[in-house]
Amino acid sequence: MPGSRNEAKWESEPFDDEFAVGPDEGNRAFFGRDVLRGLIDGIDDYVEERQPRWKQFRSLGPVLLGCAPWVTDDAFIDRLATLAGACVVVIKRGEEPRDHRDLEQLRRLNERTHGLPLEAFATLSGLAPKGRLIGPYDRIGEESVPTFRTIGFRKQNRTVMHAKLALLGHLWWHDEGPLGHVEDVIGFKAKRLWISSANFTRMSRLSLEFGYWTEEPALVQGAERFLLRLMRSSEALDPASDAFEPDLAPVEFDEEAMGDAMRDHMDWMREEAEMNELDDEPF
């Protein structure tokens, strides 16, 4: 049949290509069908530290920051579960049965993965969920964002996020604060970036796409800034609002609890002073 012959001819066309890019060994570009294999293989290479430059001193593990209109690819979802943390921002889904099925897969992963701690990122460390009051015994930045977050509007005639990026790096730690005192400190170091036309979906493997890995510093740093802005402006996976309503905001302090804690501390100091005076009195 003509249709079958046309499909066979289409399938046989030599669109696929793969080659090294840039000066750094291990970074490759992919064109044609099944471009996502390059993304998946690149994550595996990074986790296995197949290049010495990907090692990180005092690492808490490899993590990924990313964005794509949507995620359904099973291999990509499985790889996220193997990382020390991840946050991928996607667009809001509609109310169709298919949308709910896709959401359920991501919701299950959110429940069994760690997400990323806000305190690891300087531009996010002063944020907390709206309505969350910080008390005297809380740590600013101790909140985490889940693996999958959404952004934008449910209405499809509004501007939506359409970038497809995956930024790999490490969470690192040390035990010295900015003033030289002992403190648990963590941060993020970006290492390599995936840029592609391909969505992180099963169907994208059937399309003609491109994607490549790079460690060019300006691109890595620019992608990190962009992805952190997306995270800052993101919402829960299936928020009630159809509008753009970020649910992270600058921290608010519980002033009443802070005042109570300060009074308790002053009372303790007075009691300590009185006990010291008694100890100094001669028998």
Backbone as CSV, one residue per row, in Angstrom:
resi,resn,N_x,N_y,N_z,CA_x,CA_y,CA_z,C_x,C_y,C_z
1,MET,0.842,-1.192,0.000,0.000,0.000,0.000,0.878,1.243,0.000
2,PRO,0.423,2.327,-0.695,1.251,3.530,-0.761,1.581,4.093,0.620
3,GLY,0.584,4.081,1.515,0.841,4.619,2.844,1.921,3.857,3.573
4,SER,1.874,2.532,3.467,2.871,1.709,4.138,4.256,1.944,3.554
5,ARG,4.316,2.077,2.188,5.612,2.319,1.551,6.178,3.672,1.985
6,ASN,5.295,4.673,2.081,5.755,5.988,2.521,6.280,5.950,3.948
7,GLU,5.569,5.220,4.809,6.021,5.115,6.193,7.358,4.384,6.286
8,ALA,7.516,3.321,5.498,8.778,2.588,5.501,9.914,3.475,4.998
9,LYS,9.644,4.250,3.950,10.658,5.159,3.436,11.032,6.199,4.485
10,TRP,10.019,6.729,5.172,10.277,7.708,6.240,11.152,7.109,7.329
11,GLU,10.835,5.876,7.736,11.594,5.229,8.790,13.035,4.944,8.369
12,SER,13.250,4.758,7.075,14.586,4.397,6.605,15.467,5.611,6.318
13,GLU,14.905,6.802,6.340,15.696,7.995,6.049,16.770,8.180,7.121
14,PRO,18.007,8.516,6.711,19.114,8.617,7.670,19.170,9.972,8.372
15,PHE,18.169,10.250,9.196,18.153,11.522,9.919,19.060,11.502,11.146
16,ASP,19.291,10.331,11.718,19.968,10.244,13.011,21.461,10.533,12.876
17,ASP,21.968,11.306,13.837,23.390,11.646,13.846,23.813,11.893,15.294
18,GLU,25.069,11.591,15.585,25.616,11.776,16.927,27.098,12.089,16.797
19,PHE,27.564,13.100,17.528,28.979,13.464,17.407,29.406,14.265,18.644
20,ALA,30.709,14.318,18.867,31.277,15.050,19.999,31.183,16.554,19.750
21,VAL,30.973,17.327,20.820,30.921,18.789,20.711,31.777,19.407,21.813
22,GLY,32.435,20.516,21.494,33.196,21.249,22.488,34.509,20.572,22.849
23,PRO,35.275,21.236,23.700,36.597,20.729,24.055,36.596,19.656,25.137
24,ASP,35.477,19.491,25.842,35.439,18.585,26.988,34.973,17.200,26.575
25,GLU,35.787,16.205,26.886,35.433,14.826,26.548,34.154,14.410,27.276
26,GLY,33.287,13.706,26.574,32.049,13.204,27.168,30.810,13.975,26.765
27,ASN,30.978,15.169,26.165,29.836,15.965,25.739,29.558,15.707,24.268
28,ARG,28.306,15.335,23.954,27.946,14.946,22.598,26.632,15.619,22.192
29,ALA,26.422,15.688,20.884,25.176,16.209,20.311,24.446,15.073,19.607
30,PHE,23.116,15.175,19.586,22.267,14.128,19.010,21.212,14.791,18.121
31,PHE,21.062,14.252,16.909,20.037,14.734,15.985,19.245,13.544,15.469
32,GLY,17.959,13.777,15.212,17.124,12.736,14.633,16.108,12.194,15.615
33,ARG,15.873,10.882,15.551,14.892,10.248,16.422,15.542,9.842,17.743
34,ASP,14.707,9.662,18.744,15.139,9.145,20.045,16.296,9.944,20.628
35,VAL,16.199,11.273,20.521,17.235,12.148,21.074,17.334,12.003,22.589
36,LEU,16.237,11.631,23.244,16.274,11.513,24.715,17.262,10.463,25.199
37,ARG,17.680,9.550,24.322,18.685,8.587,24.766,19.968,9.323,25.178
38,GLY,20.251,10.442,24.515,21.428,11.228,24.876,21.301,11.838,26.258
39,LEU,20.092,12.291,26.603,19.852,12.823,27.942,20.015,11.744,28.997
40,ILE,19.406,10.590,28.766,19.451,9.508,29.753,20.879,8.995,29.919
41,ASP,21.581,8.765,28.806,22.961,8.289,28.896,23.851,9.323,29.593
42,GLY,23.588,10.593,29.339,24.390,11.644,29.967,24.193,11.707,31.467
43,ILE,22.960,11.484,31.929,22.714,11.428,33.374,23.466,10.248,33.979
44,ASP,23.389,9.088,33.314,24.099,7.907,33.813,25.609,8.162,33.869
45,ASP,26.166,8.764,32.820,27.599,9.062,32.802,27.985,9.947,33.981
46,TYR,27.152,10.940,34.258,27.461,11.884,35.333,27.376,11.213,36.701
47,VAL,26.345,10.434,36.908,26.189,9.746,38.198,27.355,8.794,38.439
48,GLU,27.807,8.132,37.377,28.931,7.194,37.489,30.280,7.904,37.490
49,GLU,30.280,9.236,37.341,31.507,10.049,37.347,32.525,9.508,36.335
50,ARG,32.063,9.318,35.104,32.936,8.748,34.079,33.982,9.736,33.583
51,GLN,33.845,10.996,33.968,34.893,11.985,33.728,35.358,12.509,35.086
52,PRO,36.671,12.517,35.343,37.175,12.961,36.657,36.709,14.358,37.047
53,ARG,36.498,15.239,36.083,36.103,16.613,36.407,34.699,16.692,36.992
54,TRP,33.937,15.614,36.907,32.576,15.623,37.453,32.537,15.262,38.933
55,LYS,33.665,14.923,39.506,33.705,14.628,40.940,33.558,15.923,41.729
56,GLN,33.009,15.836,42.934,32.798,17.010,43.774,33.274,16.713,45.189
57,PHE,34.135,17.569,45.709,34.612,17.421,47.089,33.454,17.618,48.058
58,ARG,33.384,16.751,49.065,32.325,16.807,50.084,30.938,16.842,49.439
59,SER,30.708,15.932,48.539,29.429,15.887,47.827,28.361,15.177,48.647
60,LEU,27.140,15.718,48.577,25.962,15.049,49.121,25.238,14.250,48.038
61,GLY,25.800,14.263,46.832,25.217,13.472,45.757,24.852,14.309,44.548
62,PRO,24.701,13.661,43.391,24.320,14.368,42.171,22.850,14.767,42.179
63,VAL,22.572,15.956,41.644,21.198,16.461,41.582,20.952,17.072,40.211
64,LEU,19.674,17.313,39.927,19.284,17.858,38.630,18.249,18.952,38.807
65,LEU,18.462,20.071,38.122,17.458,21.123,37.968,17.001,21.082,36.523
66,GLY,15.697,21.168,36.271,15.255,21.073,34.905,13.929,21.748,34.641
67,CYS,13.593,21.824,33.367,12.280,22.333,32.973,11.924,21.739,31.619
68,ALA,10.656,21.551,31.412,10.104,21.075,30.144,8.597,21.294,30.205
69,PRO,7.945,21.483,29.071,6.494,21.625,29.120,5.815,20.465,29.838
70,TRP,6.313,19.232,29.570,5.716,18.103,30.277,6.690,16.943,30.311
71,VAL,6.438,16.007,31.250,7.315,14.849,31.448,6.455,13.589,31.511
72,THR,6.719,12.648,30.594,6.078,11.333,30.673,7.066,10.210,30.397
73,ASP,8.304,10.533,30.013,9.252,9.493,29.629,9.659,8.665,30.848
74,ASP,9.418,7.371,30.781,9.658,6.496,31.934,11.126,6.451,32.322
75,ALA,12.018,6.413,31.337,13.445,6.325,31.647,13.920,7.586,32.370
76,PHE,13.450,8.749,31.936,13.843,9.992,32.606,13.307,10.024,34.033
77,ILE,12.051,9.648,34.209,11.459,9.627,35.547,12.214,8.658,36.447
78,ASP,12.571,7.498,35.906,13.335,6.523,36.706,14.689,7.090,37.119
79,ARG,15.357,7.818,36.224,16.666,8.371,36.572,16.552,9.405,37.680
80,LEU,15.499,10.186,37.692,15.334,11.188,38.757,15.285,10.520,40.124
81,ALA,14.683,9.342,40.182,14.557,8.642,41.460,15.900,8.144,41.975
82,THR,16.914,8.060,41.105,18.230,7.579,41.532,19.131,8.700,42.026
83,LEU,18.741,9.950,41.830,19.571,11.085,42.210,19.375,11.444,43.683
84,ALA,20.316,12.239,44.203,20.187,12.710,45.580,19.086,13.757,45.703
85,GLY,18.664,14.332,44.602,17.582,15.314,44.612,17.362,15.858,43.218
86,ALA,16.197,16.436,42.987,15.889,17.023,41.678,14.702,17.958,41.831
87,CYS,14.613,18.912,40.914,13.410,19.735,40.786,13.239,20.066,39.316
88,VAL,12.121,19.612,38.754,11.794,19.846,37.342,10.490,20.631,37.295
89,VAL,10.523,21.778,36.653,9.338,22.643,36.548,8.648,22.376,35.224
90,VAL,7.348,22.092,35.275,6.542,21.821,34.091,5.361,22.794,34.071
91,ILE,4.634,22.808,32.952,3.464,23.682,32.883,2.268,23.001,33.557
92,LYS,1.280,23.794,33.917,0.074,23.248,34.544,-0.713,22.401,33.540
93,ARG,-1.290,21.339,34.034,-2.106,20.459,33.190,-3.563,20.865,33.255
94,GLY,-4.324,20.369,32.291,-5.753,20.652,32.244,-6.547,19.710,33.132
95,GLU,-7.802,19.529,32.779,-8.706,18.716,33.603,-9.178,17.462,32.881
96,GLU,-8.531,17.108,31.781,-8.920,15.912,31.046,-8.422,14.658,31.766
97,PRO,-9.089,13.492,31.556,-8.633,12.241,32.192,-7.166,11.943,31.935
98,ARG,-6.693,12.209,30.702,-5.285,11.963,30.402,-4.376,12.823,31.265
99,ASP,-4.785,14.059,31.499,-3.989,14.947,32.348,-3.876,14.390,33.757
100,HIS,-4.966,13.878,34.284,-4.949,13.324,35.641,-4.082,12.070,35.716
101,ARG,-4.096,11.255,34.648,-3.232,10.068,34.636,-1.760,10.462,34.650
102,ASP,-1.412,11.460,33.834,-0.023,11.912,33.796,0.400,12.526,35.130
103,LEU,-0.495,13.278,35.733,-0.201,13.883,37.028,0.043,12.831,38.098
104,GLU,-0.708,11.771,38.056,-0.577,10.732,39.083,0.807,10.112,39.065
105,GLN,1.375,9.910,37.889,2.721,9.345,37.794,3.748,10.274,38.454
106,LEU,3.617,11.566,38.202,4.551,12.519,38.803,4.302,12.677,40.300
107,ARG,3.040,12.600,40.701,2.712,12.709,42.120,3.343,11.557,42.908
108,ARG,3.323,10.366,42.345,3.926,9.221,43.034,5.425,9.417,43.208
109,LEU,6.066,9.987,42.191,7.500,10.230,42.326,7.775,11.305,43.371
110,ASN,6.944,12.337,43.414,7.112,13.366,44.458,7.051,12.761,45.850
111,GLU,6.203,11.758,46.019,6.026,11.165,47.345,7.223,10.327,47.788
112,ARG,8.000,9.810,46.836,9.097,8.925,47.218,10.484,9.498,46.926
113,THR,10.567,10.757,46.551,11.866,11.386,46.307,12.028,12.615,47.197
114,HIS,13.263,13.139,47.218,13.614,14.166,48.195,13.367,15.596,47.732
115,GLY,13.277,15.831,46.438,13.229,17.208,45.995,14.567,17.871,46.257
116,LEU,14.554,19.199,46.482,15.795,19.929,46.743,15.593,20.901,47.894
117,PRO,16.592,21.039,48.784,16.484,21.982,49.906,16.693,23.416,49.437
118,LEU,15.834,24.312,49.865,15.948,25.717,49.468,17.261,26.326,49.934
119,GLU,17.764,25.900,51.081,18.961,26.516,51.644,20.204,26.262,50.800
120,ALA,20.145,25.339,49.849,21.303,25.074,48.995,21.503,26.155,47.941
121,PHE,20.508,27.057,47.778,20.554,28.064,46.720,20.378,29.442,47.348
122,ALA,21.375,30.302,47.169,21.358,31.609,47.822,20.113,32.414,47.458
123,THR,19.649,32.322,46.202,18.501,33.116,45.776,17.166,32.557,46.269
124,LEU,17.176,31.342,46.832,15.942,30.726,47.329,15.923,30.560,48.840
125,SER,17.065,30.742,49.486,17.179,30.387,50.905,16.332,31.267,51.813
126,GLY,15.929,32.448,51.343,15.082,33.314,52.154,13.602,33.137,51.897
127,LEU,13.230,32.017,51.241,11.827,31.772,50.900,11.233,30.669,51.759
128,ALA,9.917,30.678,51.848,9.163,29.625,52.530,7.773,29.581,51.907
129,PRO,7.057,28.472,52.065,5.682,28.440,51.559,4.846,29.563,52.140
130,LYS,3.980,30.151,51.326,3.122,31.235,51.801,2.314,30.765,53.005
131,GLY,2.251,31.612,54.014,1.515,31.273,55.227,2.337,30.564,56.278
132,ARG,3.538,30.146,55.937,4.414,29.465,56.890,5.146,30.509,57.720
133,LEU,4.938,30.490,59.037,5.600,31.421,59.943,6.852,30.774,60.521
134,ILE,7.946,31.523,60.525,9.209,31.039,61.062,9.278,31.391,62.540
135,GLY,9.430,30.372,63.372,9.519,30.577,64.808,10.955,30.659,65.291
136,PRO,11.146,30.851,66.596,12.500,31.052,67.140,13.392,29.825,67.023
137,TYR,12.805,28.660,66.857,13.620,27.437,66.816,13.625,26.794,65.422
138,ASP,13.130,27.545,64.433,13.163,27.076,63.054,14.409,27.595,62.354
139,ARG,14.827,26.878,61.310,15.928,27.324,60.475,15.374,27.905,59.185
140,ILE,15.828,29.102,58.820,15.429,29.678,57.544,16.028,28.834,56.420
141,GLY,15.187,28.469,55.454,15.663,27.685,54.321,15.584,26.192,54.513
142,GLU,15.023,25.730,55.637,14.991,24.290,55.879,13.921,23.580,55.046
143,GLU,13.060,24.341,54.381,12.040,23.750,53.524,12.678,23.175,52.255
144,SER,11.998,22.223,51.646,12.422,21.660,50.371,11.333,21.852,49.329
145,VAL,11.734,21.909,48.065,10.764,21.912,46.970,10.704,20.500,46.406
146,PRO,9.517,19.995,46.073,9.389,18.635,45.542,10.060,18.473,44.180
147,THR,10.158,17.239,43.738,10.816,16.931,42.468,10.101,17.572,41.287
148,PHE,8.773,17.593,41.304,8.028,18.213,40.211,7.221,19.395,40.730
149,ARG,7.338,20.519,40.025,6.585,21.738,40.328,5.966,22.244,39.019
150,THR,4.975,23.112,39.134,4.343,23.670,37.936,4.489,25.177,37.905
151,ILE,4.231,25.741,36.727,4.325,27.188,36.562,3.338,27.639,35.491
152,GLY,2.878,28.869,35.618,2.079,29.481,34.557,0.587,29.370,34.756
153,PHE,-0.132,29.213,33.632,-1.585,29.215,33.595,-2.090,27.899,33.009
154,ARG,-3.308,27.529,33.374,-3.923,26.368,32.727,-4.503,26.727,31.373
155,LYS,-4.857,27.974,31.169,-5.428,28.393,29.885,-4.337,28.361,28.820
156,GLN,-4.582,27.657,27.724,-3.549,27.462,26.719,-3.303,28.682,25.838
157,ASN,-4.147,29.720,25.937,-3.912,30.909,25.138,-3.011,31.907,25.859
158,ARG,-2.449,31.517,27.000,-1.536,32.376,27.726,-0.100,31.924,27.485
159,THR,0.830,32.837,27.708,2.242,32.500,27.540,2.623,31.363,28.484
160,VAL,3.331,30.357,27.965,3.731,29.220,28.791,5.228,29.006,28.647
161,MET,5.781,28.301,29.611,7.184,27.939,29.583,7.398,26.807,28.574
162,HIS,8.329,26.987,27.649,8.517,26.001,26.585,9.952,25.500,26.493
163,ALA,10.826,25.902,27.393,12.231,25.485,27.363,12.369,24.035,27.817
164,LYS,13.392,23.365,27.285,13.707,21.989,27.691,15.169,21.962,28.105
165,LEU,15.401,21.983,29.399,16.754,22.064,29.958,16.902,21.075,31.099
166,ALA,18.107,20.525,31.239,18.439,19.690,32.391,19.847,20.066,32.830
167,LEU,19.975,20.559,34.043,21.257,21.022,34.588,21.694,20.061,35.688
168,LEU,22.823,19.410,35.469,23.357,18.469,36.444,24.417,19.154,37.310
169,GLY,24.432,18.795,38.576,25.434,19.314,39.495,25.470,18.462,40.739
170,HIS,26.119,18.987,41.761,26.226,18.297,43.045,25.769,19.221,44.163
171,LEU,25.129,18.656,45.179,25.008,19.338,46.459,26.293,19.086,47.226
172,TRP,26.873,20.149,47.809,28.086,20.012,48.607,27.821,20.488,50.026
173,TRP,28.716,20.149,50.930,28.557,20.548,52.330,29.903,20.946,52.916
174,HIS,29.859,21.796,53.925,31.014,21.987,54.810,30.483,22.428,56.171
175,ASP,31.369,22.501,57.148,30.928,22.717,58.533,31.427,24.031,59.111
176,GLU,31.651,25.038,58.254,32.105,26.340,58.735,31.211,27.431,58.181
177,GLY,30.647,28.251,59.081,29.790,29.338,58.664,30.574,30.516,58.132
178,PRO,29.891,31.574,57.686,30.576,32.723,57.067,31.481,33.480,58.029
179,LEU,31.252,33.354,59.333,32.089,34.043,60.327,33.115,33.112,60.945
180,GLY,33.290,31.928,60.373,34.277,30.990,60.874,33.783,30.092,61.981
181,HIS,32.517,30.195,62.352,31.963,29.373,63.419,31.503,28.025,62.853
182,VAL,31.317,27.062,63.740,30.867,25.740,63.315,29.396,25.812,62.907
183,GLU,29.103,25.378,61.701,27.733,25.422,61.179,27.623,24.448,60.015
184,ASP,26.495,23.783,59.900,26.243,22.920,58.753,25.811,23.783,57.577
185,VAL,26.595,23.785,56.518,26.336,24.612,55.349,26.263,23.699,54.121
186,ILE,25.262,23.920,53.265,25.178,23.171,52.019,24.992,24.146,50.859
187,GLY,25.392,23.704,49.681,25.255,24.532,48.494,25.140,23.672,47.252
188,PHE,25.077,24.333,46.100,24.918,23.648,44.822,26.000,24.110,43.869
189,LYS,26.626,23.164,43.165,27.621,23.457,42.131,27.156,22.849,40.827
190,ALA,26.830,23.704,39.850,26.404,23.233,38.532,27.605,22.759,37.734
191,LYS,27.409,21.666,36.948,28.530,21.082,36.212,28.284,20.993,34.704
192,ARG,27.143,20.430,34.291,26.910,20.237,32.853,25.433,20.422,32.526
193,LEU,25.184,20.844,31.286,23.847,21.280,30.875,23.404,20.549,29.616
194,TRP,22.144,20.068,29.642,21.489,19.488,28.459,20.526,20.522,27.892
195,ILE,20.647,20.783,26.582,19.762,21.698,25.859,19.172,20.928,24.695
196,SER,17.857,21.000,24.509,17.277,20.224,23.415,15.961,20.824,22.943
197,SER,15.554,20.379,21.759,14.210,20.696,21.264,13.207,19.672,21.775
198,ALA,13.705,18.533,22.251,12.843,17.406,22.602,12.228,17.565,23.984
199,ASN,10.924,17.411,24.044,10.237,17.312,25.332,10.709,16.065,26.071
200,PHE,10.501,16.037,27.387,10.875,14.859,28.169,9.690,13.884,28.204
201,THR,9.217,13.513,27.021,8.029,12.667,26.892,8.324,11.451,26.022
202,ARG,7.476,10.437,26.164,7.632,9.232,25.356,7.527,9.554,23.865
203,MET,6.560,10.384,23.501,6.306,10.663,22.086,7.462,11.406,21.432
204,SER,8.239,12.160,22.211,9.345,12.900,21.600,10.387,11.967,21.005
205,ARG,10.438,10.718,21.479,11.408,9.765,20.936,11.077,9.390,19.484
206,LEU,9.845,9.660,19.044,9.440,9.349,17.671,9.631,10.533,16.735
207,SER,9.920,11.693,17.276,10.025,12.911,16.469,11.475,13.182,16.077
208,LEU,11.656,14.028,15.079,12.992,14.484,14.689,13.351,15.683,15.563
209,GLU,14.341,15.508,16.391,14.702,16.506,17.390,16.216,16.676,17.424
210,PHE,16.677,17.563,18.308,18.103,17.661,18.574,18.305,17.890,20.067
211,GLY,19.507,17.564,20.539,19.872,17.833,21.922,21.370,17.681,22.082
212,TYR,21.942,18.409,23.041,23.385,18.289,23.244,23.757,18.638,24.681
213,TRP,24.908,18.108,25.102,25.490,18.401,26.406,26.581,19.447,26.253
214,THR,26.649,20.369,27.212,27.694,21.387,27.197,28.125,21.697,28.624
215,GLU,29.364,22.133,28.746,29.869,22.640,30.023,30.414,24.050,29.859
216,GLU,29.986,24.725,28.791,30.417,26.096,28.542,29.952,26.962,29.709
217,PRO,30.863,27.633,30.418,30.500,28.303,31.676,29.357,29.304,31.569
218,ALA,29.345,30.126,30.528,28.287,31.134,30.415,26.919,30.484,30.260
219,LEU,26.840,29.407,29.476,25.563,28.709,29.305,25.141,28.015,30.597
220,VAL,26.069,27.357,31.268,25.742,26.674,32.527,25.252,27.679,33.565
221,GLN,25.951,28.793,33.692,25.558,29.799,34.684,24.228,30.457,34.312
222,GLY,24.041,30.742,33.028,22.778,31.344,32.606,21.602,30.412,32.816
223,ALA,21.797,29.125,32.526,20.730,28.147,32.754,20.413,28.023,34.231
224,GLU,21.432,28.060,35.071,21.180,27.983,36.511,20.336,29.161,36.981
225,ARG,20.675,30.372,36.532,19.873,31.541,36.918,18.432,31.385,36.462
226,PHE,18.242,30.952,35.216,16.896,30.796,34.659,16.097,29.752,35.426
227,LEU,16.703,28.603,35.695,15.989,27.525,36.374,15.656,27.910,37.817
228,LEU,16.529,28.635,38.479,16.223,29.073,39.850,15.080,30.085,39.845
229,ARG,15.001,30.922,38.819,13.868,31.852,38.717,12.564,31.089,38.500
230,LEU,12.629,30.027,37.686,11.438,29.196,37.514,11.027,28.558,38.838
231,MET,11.989,28.010,39.568,11.680,27.392,40.853,11.083,28.415,41.815
232,ARG,11.641,29.618,41.819,11.144,30.671,42.708,9.689,31.037,42.396
233,SER,9.310,30.947,41.131,7.973,31.350,40.693,7.023,30.175,40.517
234,SER,7.411,29.004,40.981,6.623,27.796,40.722,5.558,27.567,41.781
235,GLU,4.727,26.563,41.500,3.638,26.178,42.403,3.632,24.666,42.575
236,ALA,2.714,24.192,43.380,2.579,22.754,43.594,2.233,22.049,42.287
237,LEU,2.329,20.723,42.289,2.134,19.952,41.073,0.736,20.113,40.489
238,ASP,-0.284,20.175,41.317,-1.665,20.312,40.841,-2.379,21.359,41.678
239,PRO,-1.992,22.633,41.528,-2.582,23.675,42.367,-4.041,23.937,42.026
240,ALA,-4.756,24.501,42.980,-6.169,24.794,42.758,-6.360,25.919,41.752
241,SER,-5.446,26.877,41.745,-5.612,28.051,40.902,-5.237,27.760,39.459
242,ASP,-6.037,28.313,38.515,-5.706,28.250,37.097,-4.754,29.367,36.702
243,ALA,-4.587,30.360,37.589,-3.772,31.532,37.287,-2.339,31.326,37.777
244,PHE,-1.504,32.304,37.485,-0.105,32.287,37.892,-0.015,32.799,39.328
245,GLU,0.145,31.900,40.278,0.185,32.268,41.693,1.301,31.498,42.398
246,PRO,2.550,31.974,42.320,3.654,31.298,43.010,3.340,31.115,44.490
247,ASP,3.716,29.956,45.037,3.383,29.690,46.442,4.586,29.788,47.380
248,LEU,5.725,30.298,46.868,6.864,30.601,47.726,6.955,32.121,47.891
249,ALA,7.304,32.559,49.083,7.371,33.987,49.373,8.463,34.231,50.410
250,PRO,8.938,35.477,50.531,9.925,35.772,51.580,9.403,35.340,52.949
251,VAL,10.309,34.849,53.774,9.901,34.297,55.062,9.210,35.352,55.926
252,GLU,8.237,34.908,56.691,7.562,35.741,57.674,7.840,35.157,59.054
253,PHE,8.115,36.021,59.998,8.462,35.570,61.335,7.244,35.602,62.256
254,ASP,7.153,34.604,63.122,6.105,34.542,64.131,6.521,35.458,65.278
255,GLU,6.095,36.719,65.209,6.572,37.725,66.169,6.165,37.392,67.597
256,GLU,4.974,36.822,67.776,4.541,36.473,69.131,5.441,35.386,69.720
257,ALA,5.713,34.347,68.919,6.589,33.273,69.401,7.999,33.791,69.628
258,MET,8.474,34.696,68.770,9.796,35.276,68.956,9.872,36.057,70.263
259,GLY,8.805,36.822,70.544,8.773,37.582,71.790,8.767,36.679,73.014
260,ASP,7.971,35.598,72.955,7.935,34.650,74.080,9.301,34.022,74.302
261,ALA,9.967,33.674,73.219,11.287,33.052,73.341,12.295,34.030,73.923
262,MET,12.215,35.288,73.520,13.135,36.292,74.059,12.915,36.496,75.554
263,ARG,11.639,36.534,75.979,11.359,36.695,77.415,11.850,35.475,78.201
264,ASP,11.652,34.272,77.630,12.148,33.071,78.301,13.659,33.121,78.436
265,HIS,14.330,33.617,77.405,15.787,33.699,77.455,16.246,34.705,78.504
266,MET,15.556,35.840,78.589,15.921,36.851,79.594,15.698,36.315,80.997
267,ASP,14.600,35.574,81.208,14.352,34.968,82.519,15.459,33.982,82.878
268,TRP,15.886,33.196,81.894,16.956,32.221,82.142,18.255,32.926,82.502
269,MET,18.545,34.037,81.825,19.775,34.778,82.113,19.741,35.362,83.517
270,ARG,18.572,35.848,83.943,18.464,36.386,85.311,18.675,35.275,86.339
271,GLU,18.067,34.131,86.093,18.237,33.009,87.024,19.690,32.568,87.100
272,GLU,20.369,32.546,85.947,21.780,32.178,85.934,22.600,33.188,86.731
273,ALA,22.306,34.490,86.568,23.048,35.527,87.290,22.832,35.394,88.790
274,GLU,21.587,35.118,89.197,21.312,34.963,90.634,22.044,33.747,91.202
275,MET,22.076,32.654,90.454,22.792,31.464,90.916,24.285,31.742,91.027
276,ASN,24.837,32.506,90.108,26.257,32.829,90.170,26.573,33.699,91.381
277,GLU,25.649,34.637,91.706,25.866,35.466,92.887,25.851,34.626,94.156
278,LEU,24.965,33.649,94.220,24.933,32.777,95.410,26.216,31.969,95.506
279,ASP,26.730,31.508,94.406,27.964,30.730,94.408,29.150,31.560,94.881
280,ASP,29.114,32.879,94.653,30.228,33.751,95.018,30.188,34.172,96.473
281,GLU,29.056,34.002,97.157,28.950,34.418,98.557,29.773,33.486,99.454
282,PRO,30.526,34.045,100.461,31.313,33.217,101.375,30.390,32.424,102.306
283,PHE,30.878,31.230,102.730,30.083,30.425,103.665,30.227,30.973,105.066
